Amino acid sequence: MTKDKTYKNLENCDPSQCIASKIMRSNRIVSQIFRKHLLPFELTNSQMTILFLITKKKGMTQAAVSKALYLEKSTVSRNMRRLFEKNFIEKDKEQVLNTTEAGKAFLNKIIPHWDEAMAEIRSVLKEDGEEAIKLVLSKLTH
């Protein structure tokens, strides 16, 4: 005699409602838009974000970058290594990160393309979508 196996948890679960999946899918869509606009510059979204952060918030250490962006230290290290190799960032004696002149010139050059990516995303999201993202991020980080 064979017993019918039931998987109550599996039967009652609806993966289409998974918040993590929705956020990761949203991230992939936005990342694709940025990659399209920034492809000629050979810079990833993570590298760009780190470079912007170091440039705008002076006096940051690698640990502070990791904390501010909610990134693993190994991810920050890997991305920063590429920024060091491109001579976009440097460390002083106290291990404080600074953007080099080459890094600032590079950012200045890509900002119009970054603006185009932002405009494309904003045209899809509209104001209410952008506000919804701000709200979600605010709730998750406080």
C-alpha positions in Angstrom: 0.0 0.0 0.0 1.4 3.4 -1.1 0.9 6.4 1.1 0.2 9.7 -0.7 2.9 12.2 0.3 1.8 15.7 0.9 4.0 18.7 1.1 1.8 21.2 3.0 4.4 23.9 3.2 5.2 23.6 -0.5 1.6 23.6 -1.5 0.8 26.7 0.5 3.9 28.7 -0.6 3.6 31.2 -3.4 7.1 32.1 -4.5 5.7 34.9 -6.8 5.2 36.9 -3.5 8.8 36.7 -2.5 10.1 40.2 -1.6 13.7 39.2 -2.1 13.0 37.9 -5.6 11.1 41.1 -6.5 13.9 43.4 -5.3 16.6 41.3 -7.0 14.7 41.3 -10.2 14.2 45.1 -10.0 18.0 45.4 -9.3 18.8 43.4 -12.4 16.5 45.5 -14.6 18.0 48.8 -13.4 21.5 47.4 -13.7 20.9 46.4 -17.3 19.9 50.0 -18.1 23.1 51.3 -16.4 25.3 48.8 -18.2 23.8 49.8 -21.5 24.7 53.4 -21.0 28.1 52.8 -19.3 29.3 49.9 -21.4 31.9 51.9 -23.3 33.6 53.0 -20.0 34.3 49.4 -18.7 33.0 50.2 -15.3 30.5 48.1 -13.3 27.6 49.6 -11.4 29.3 48.6 -8.1 32.6 50.3 -9.1 30.7 53.4 -10.2 28.8 53.6 -6.9 32.0 53.1 -4.9 33.8 55.8 -6.9 30.9 58.2 -6.5 30.8 57.6 -2.8 34.5 58.0 -2.2 34.4 61.2 -4.3 31.4 62.8 -2.6 32.1 61.7 1.0 35.7 62.5 1.7 37.7 60.8 4.3 36.2 57.3 4.0 37.9 54.0 4.8 37.2 50.8 3.1 35.2 49.6 6.1 33.1 52.8 5.9 32.4 52.2 2.2 31.4 48.6 3.0 29.0 49.8 5.8 27.5 52.7 3.8 26.7 50.5 0.8 25.7 47.3 2.7 28.3 45.4 0.8 30.5 42.5 2.0 34.1 43.5 2.6 35.3 41.1 -0.1 33.0 42.7 -2.7 34.3 46.1 -1.8 37.9 44.9 -1.9 37.4 43.3 -5.3 35.8 46.4 -6.8 38.3 48.8 -5.2 41.2 46.7 -6.5 39.9 47.5 -10.0 39.6 51.2 -9.2 43.1 51.2 -7.9 44.3 49.5 -11.1 42.7 52.2 -13.2 44.3 54.8 -10.9 40.9 56.2 -10.0 41.4 56.0 -6.2 44.3 55.9 -3.8 44.9 55.5 0.0 46.8 57.8 2.2 48.9 56.8 5.2 45.9 56.6 7.4 44.1 54.2 4.9 41.7 57.0 4.0 40.4 56.7 0.4 40.7 59.5 -2.0 39.7 60.0 -5.6 42.6 60.8 -7.9 42.6 63.5 -10.6 42.2 60.7 -13.1 39.2 59.4 -11.2 37.6 62.8 -11.0 38.2 63.4 -14.7 36.7 59.9 -15.5 33.6 60.6 -13.4 33.2 64.0 -15.0 33.2 62.2 -18.4 30.7 59.5 -17.5 28.2 61.7 -15.6 26.3 62.7 -18.8 25.9 59.0 -19.6 24.9 58.2 -16.0 22.3 61.1 -16.3 20.9 59.4 -19.5 20.5 56.1 -17.6 18.8 57.9 -14.7 16.5 59.6 -17.1 15.6 56.3 -18.8 14.8 54.7 -15.4 12.8 57.7 -14.2 10.8 57.7 -17.4 9.7 54.2 -16.6 9.2 54.6 -12.8 7.6 58.0 -12.9 7.6 60.1 -9.7 5.5 57.6 -7.7 7.8 54.7 -8.5 10.9 56.6 -7.5 9.2 57.7 -4.3 8.2 54.1 -3.6 11.9 53.0 -3.9 13.0 55.7 -1.6 10.3 54.6 0.9 11.4 50.9 0.7 15.0 51.8 1.1 14.3 54.1 4.1 12.3 51.3 5.8 15.0 48.8 5.3 17.9 50.9 6.5 16.4 52.4 9.6 
